[in-house]
Amino acid sequence: MSILKATLAAGLALAAFTGTAAAQDVAVRGQQVWTMGPQGVITDGVVVIEDGRITAVGPAASTPIPQGMEVLTAPVVTPGLVDAHSTVGLTGYLNQSEDQDQLDDSAPVQPHLRAIDAYNPHDRLVTWLRELGITTVHTGHGPGALVSGQTMVVKTRGNTVEAALVEDGTMIAANLGAWALDREGSPGTRGRQMAMIRQALIGAQASMDDDDTDEGGSRDLVNEAFVEVLRGETPLLITANRMQDMQSALRLAEEFGITVILDGAADAHMMLDELRAWGGQIILHPTMARNEGELQNAAFTTAAVLAEAGIPFALQSGYEAYVPKVRVVLWEAGFAVANDLAPEAALASITIDAARIIGMEERIGSLEIGKDGDVALFDGDPFEYTSHTIGVVIEGEVVSREVR
């Protein structure tokens, strides 16, 4: 069954009635419910959410809705969308110096910078994504420095960063290639980039081996961050688009026995055998990213090529240097569908596959009992240009009723 082949009554609006149920209790009924889990696509399905978690999923005829519970209806229902890599919340919509916190260029290696300290949950771009069905974002420091800082996972709601937070310190963001070269300082070459990362990891190894460390002594936050990478507790997210930089990233993973997530990977279609042998995961560049500079070999069809090759990947909004600097993964996936990626694979790349790559598959990414009650509602095919997001639920709370 294909999303693109579904003919739906787009005039069916987001309907609701309110009762005496708790604020985080809601049921969602859809003509099609794309669970992205074992149940697949349910025709005339229901998702029941109680205390913020999914308690029932199934056909409406056999899935009772508790009396008095608010019910939302829509032609198409999917899990809340997951953006596998963004800078939203650090990259502000005003595009002024005071709301651009995705990069500190005062030093090339800063793995200790925490995204939680820079995230603004009230930025308009966070709201914009939420209204378009994106309920979870893996966000943090972006390209421009060799090691720019940490990332985190947040829900696109919450009055404070603590209320939005799912996980702090999810990955450490590093960058190889021209985006992280400093022609006036260091690193000035790709060789120097690799040498500096190696030196930082070797330094962290030495600190691990030093049994004489005084627990009451001064702390080295840079070493502490890299120690977590070396211990396998924190993946190193390496943005690398050219083949030579992607190969350097894989070499680094093998040399130190660390977990590396490849980000960007514009040349991925040029080294499929090597990527299959590596066996890792890719957060692919946005489908519609501009094909210039580091992304000169990027292709609209790369997502489809990776899917055909059996290489795990997710799509992302990424980071752009121009306003508003934040993309929408729903549109990126839709464009991938227009370029040979199967609709279900496209939806997986912004739901369950994205959740799996960022280590959140136990909570989000599919409509299954026990998972967070995150749901997106559409008045038609989510990847069709004329369709709209008509409702969004995060952990049972209806956070948007806007038509977007």
N, C-alpha and C positions, 0 to 999 in steps of 0.2 A: 504494500500500500504506500503511495507516494503523497507527500504533502502537496506537491505541485498539481496532482491530479484530483485533489479534493475539491468538489464544488459545494460551497457553503453559503448559507443565507447570511450575507454580511450585514443585513439589516437587523439581525438579532442583537440587541444591545445588552450591555452589562446590567443584569437585573438583580435586585437584592430585596430581601425582606429582613427586618431585624427582629430579634426576639430577646430572650432573657439570657442567652449564652454569654460566656466570658469574652473579654476583648480579644483574646487570642484563639477563639473557637470560630471556625468558619468552614463551610463546605463549598467546593467548586465543582460545577457540573459542566461538562463539555460535550458537544456533538462528537468531537474527537479528543481523546486524552492521550497525548504522547508521553508515556511514562518514562521512557528511556531506561527502563528496567526490564525484569523478566516478563512482565505482562504486555510489553510492547505497546501497540496502539489499541485503546479501548473505545469502541463506538458507543456513544451515549454513556459516558463514564462519570464517575464521581470520585472526588478526593475529599476525605474528611480530615480536618485538622483540629486537634484539641491540645490546649496548653502549649501551642506553638509547634507541635510535632504531628506528623501524619499518622493517623490511627486506622485508616481504612482507605483502600483504593480498589475500585472494581466497577463492573457494570451497574448502572443506576437501578436496574430491576432487582439486583441482589445485594446492594450496598445501602443499608438504611442510614438516613441522616437523622441525627438526634433532634428531637423536637425543640423548636425555638431557635435553632441555629441559623445564623445568617447564611444565605445561599447566593453565590455568584454564578452566573451562567455565561457561556461564550461558545462560539462555534469551534474554536481550537484552544486547547489548554496544554501547556508544556511546563516542565520544571522551570523555576526561576533561572534566568540565564547567568552564566559564569564567565567573566572576563579573566582569562588566564594571565594577562600581564598588562598593566596600565600604570600611568602616573597620576591618575585622577585623585583629587584631594590634596596632592602636593602641587600639581599644576592647576592653577586657578583660572577661572574664566575671564578675568579682567586682563590677563596677559601683561601685568605690570610687575615690576621688580618685587613688590611686597607680597605677591601671591604666587611666585615661582620658586618653589622650594625643592624641586626634583633633583637639583644638582648644586653641589658646593664645589667650586673648582679651585679652592685654596690649597689643595693637596691632591696628588693623583691616587692615593690609596687610603680610603676611609671606610672600612667595613663596619665600623662601630657606629655610624650614623643611623639612627633608628627612624623608620618611617612614622612610627606612632607619635614622635615628637613634632612632626611637620604636617600631619594630616588635618584637613579642615572638613569636618562632616557637613558643614553648612554651605560649602561652595556650590554654586548653581549647576556646575557640571555633574556633581554627584546626583542632584535631583533629576537632571536631564537623563542620565543613564537609568536611574530607577524608574522613571516614567515610561521608558522604552523596554522594560522587562528585565533589565540587568539587576539582579538581586545580590550578587556576590562579586567582589573585585579583589584580585591579587595586585596590589599596588605598592608603589614605593619609589626609590631613587632610580633615575633614568640614565640614559647614555650621556657621554661627555667627559667622563673620567674613567681611569683604568678600573678602579673599584669604587663605585659611587655611594654605596651604603646598603642598607637592609630593605627588605620588602615585608609586607604583612597582608593578611587576608581580612577583609571587612565586609559587612553587610552594608548596603547603600541606604541605611536609615540610622537613626540614633542622634540624640542631642549632643552627645559627647563622643570622642573617639573610643572611650572605654565601652560605651553602649554599642557602638558599631563593631567593635573588635571581635574577630573570630580567632585569630592567631597572630601573635607578634613574632618578628624575627623569622619569617617563613623561609626566606632565602637571602643570600648575599649577592647583590647585582654587580657583575663585572662586565667589562666591555673590551673587545679586541678589534683592531682595525682603525680606520681613519677617524672614527667618531671619538676615539680616546687618545689621539696623538696630540701632543703639545709641541708645536714647531719652535716655540721660544724657550721651552724648558725640557721637562722629562715626564713621560717617555716621548722621545722623538722618532722612534722607529718601532716596527713590530718586534724586532729582536729584543729591544729594551723593554717592551711591554711584558713579554714572557719572562725575561730575567727578573723583573721587579715582582711579578706575582710569585715566581718560584722562591725568591728571597724571602718574601713575606710568609709563605707556607713553611719554609725551612726554619725561619725564626720561631714560628708557632710550634713546630715539632720540637725544637730545642727547649722551649718553655715547658712542654709536656714531659720531657725527659729529665728535667731538672728537679730531682727529689729534694733538693735543699731549699726550695722556695719557702720563704717565710710567709705563713698564712696571714700574718699581720702586716706584711709589707705593702708597697704600692701596687696597684693593679694596672695592667696594660690592656686597655679595652680592644686595641687592634689585635693583639695576640689572642685574647679571649674569643673574639669573633672567628678568627681563622682556626682555632682549636676545635670549635664546634663543627667546622667544615671537615677537618681531618678526622674527627671521631664519627663522621657520618650522620651527625645530628642535624646539620643544615646543608642543603644543596648549594652549590655555586651556580648561579644563573649567569651564563656567559652569553652576552649578545655578540654574535659573530655572523656576518653575512657572506663574506667572500670565502671561497673554498679554503684558501690558505689559512684563514683565521679559524674556520670551523675545524680544520685538521689540528691546529695548535690546541684548541680547546679539548679535543679528544685525547691528544697526547698528554695534556696536563692531567686529565682524569685518570689515565692509565698510570702515569708516573707516580702520582700520590695516592692512588686508590680512593679517590673521592667521588662523590656523586655530582655530576655536572648535568644541568639542564641546558640544552642549546636553545637560544632565543634568536629570533630573526631568521637565520638560516636561508637567506635568499638563494644561495647556490645549492640547496639541498637536492634539487632534481639532477644535479650534475655529479653526485657522489652517493647514489642509492646503495650500492654494494657496501661501501664503507660504513654507512649509517646502519644498515641491517646488521653488519658484523659487530658494531659498537653495542647495539641493543638498548640504547637510551631513548629519551623522550625529547620532543621538540615543541617549543611554543613558536609557531610559524608567524612570520611577519604578516601584518594586515594585508588582505587580498588586494586592496586598492591603494597600497602604499606607492608612492611615486618611484618609478623605475629610474633612479639616477644615483650617481655616486656609488656608495657601498651596495645599493640595491639595483645596480644596473642589469643584473641577470635575473631579477625577480620576475615571476610569471604568474598570471592570473590562474593558471592551471596547476600550480605546485601542490596545493592541497589535495587535488584529485590524484596527482601522481604519487604522493605519499600514502594516500589511502590504498591505492592499487598495489603499492609495494609492501603494505603491511607495516609501515613505520608509524609508531604512536605519535600523535600530534594533537595540538589544540590551536584554535585561532585566538587572536588577541586584538586589542585596540592599539596597543603600543604607544609610541610617543612621536609626535610630529613637531617640527620647529615653528610651525605657523599656527595662527589662531584657528580653532580653539585649543589645539594641541591634544585633544582627546577624541578618539573615534568611538564608534558604536559597533560592538561585535555582531549584533543582529544583521546589520547591513553588510559587514565583511563576509559573514557566512552566506548571506543571500547572493552576493556577487560570486562567491565560490561555487554555489549551486549553478549559476549561469555559465560557469566554466568547468563543467563536467563532474563536480563533486556531487554524489548522491545526496538527496535531501536529508535522509536520516543520518548519514555520516556528518553532514554539515551541522545538524542540530546537536549531534553528539559532541562535535568539536567545541561547542559553546555551552555544553551542559556536563554530561557525565565524564567525557574525556578530559575536559578542562579541569573538573574537580579532581580527577585521578592524578593528573600531573602536578597539581599544587598540593596534593596530599589530603584532600578534603572529601574523598568519595564516600566516607562513612556518614557524612552529614548532609551533603548537598549533591546536586547534579542529576537526580532522578526522583520520580514520585514513587517512593516505597515506604512501607510502614516503618516508623521509627526515625525517619529522616526529618530534617527541618521542613516546616510547612511553607516552602518558598514556591510560588506559582506565578506564571505569566499567562495572561488571557489575551486572545487575539480574535478579531472579527473576520478572519480569513487566513489563508496561507501566510505564515509568518515571514516567508521569504518573497512574497509577492509585493511589488511596489505599491499597489493600491490598498494593501491591508494596514490595519492599525493595531497598536497595543491599546487595549481598552480597560485593563485592570492589572494590578500587581499586588501580590500578597507576600509578605516576609514574616516567617515564623507565626503564621496565623493572623497577622495584622494586615488589614487592607491599607496599603501605603499609597496607592494611587487608583483613582477612578477616572483619570484623564484619558481622553482619546488622543493618541499620539501616533 
